[in-house]
Amino acid sequence: MTTTDNLFREALTLKPSEKAQLIDKLISTLDKSDKEIDELWAKEAEDRIDAYDQGKIKGISLEKVL
């Protein structure tokens, strides 16, 4: 049996509230920010704002998007 299977069997013995806490903690470890990616997205956002301000790109109405 793998470590994952052992952990799962142990988790099944927890109270529902403890299971929820464990799930929340596990999920939160999957969503760690990456500084390099965050910086790239920030630059992309700034570039798009600048292009919009300079008239290089146009906005799209909400109605058209939906």
C-alpha positions as CSV (number, residue, x, y, z in Angstrom):
1,M,0.0,0.0,0.0
2,T,1.3,3.5,-0.9
3,T,1.7,6.4,1.5
4,T,-1.2,8.1,-0.2
5,D,-3.4,5.1,0.5
6,N,-2.3,5.1,4.2
7,L,-3.0,8.8,4.6
8,F,-6.4,8.4,3.0
9,R,-7.3,5.6,5.3
10,E,-6.3,7.7,8.3
11,A,-8.2,10.7,7.0
12,L,-11.4,8.6,6.8
13,T,-11.2,8.2,10.6
14,L,-11.4,12.0,11.1
15,K,-14.5,13.9,12.2
16,P,-16.2,15.8,9.3
17,S,-14.9,19.1,10.5
18,E,-11.4,17.7,10.7
19,K,-11.7,16.4,7.2
20,A,-12.8,19.8,6.0
21,Q,-9.8,21.4,7.7
22,L,-7.5,18.9,6.1
23,I,-9.0,19.4,2.7
24,D,-8.7,23.2,3.0
25,K,-5.0,22.9,4.0
26,L,-4.2,20.5,1.2
27,I,-6.0,22.7,-1.4
28,S,-4.2,25.8,-0.2
29,T,-0.8,24.2,-0.9
30,L,-1.7,23.8,-4.5
31,D,-2.4,27.5,-5.1
32,K,1.0,29.0,-4.3
33,S,1.8,32.1,-6.2
34,D,4.9,32.2,-8.4
35,K,6.7,35.5,-8.2
36,E,8.0,35.3,-11.7
37,I,4.6,34.5,-13.2
38,D,3.0,37.2,-11.1
39,E,5.5,39.7,-12.4
40,L,4.9,38.6,-16.0
41,W,1.1,39.0,-15.6
42,A,1.6,42.4,-14.0
43,K,3.7,43.5,-17.0
44,E,1.2,42.1,-19.5
45,A,-1.6,44.0,-17.7
46,E,0.4,47.3,-17.8
47,D,1.2,46.7,-21.5
48,R,-2.5,46.2,-22.3
49,I,-3.5,49.3,-20.4
50,D,-0.8,51.4,-22.2
51,A,-1.9,50.0,-25.6
52,Y,-5.5,50.9,-24.8
53,D,-4.6,54.4,-23.6
54,Q,-2.6,54.9,-26.8
55,G,-5.5,53.7,-29.0
56,K,-3.6,50.6,-30.2
57,I,-6.4,48.3,-29.0
58,K,-10.1,48.8,-28.4
59,G,-12.3,47.7,-25.6
60,I,-15.2,45.2,-26.0
61,S,-18.6,45.9,-24.5
62,L,-19.9,43.5,-21.8
63,E,-22.9,42.7,-24.0
64,K,-20.6,41.5,-26.8
65,V,-18.4,39.5,-24.4
66,L,-21.4,37.7,-23.0
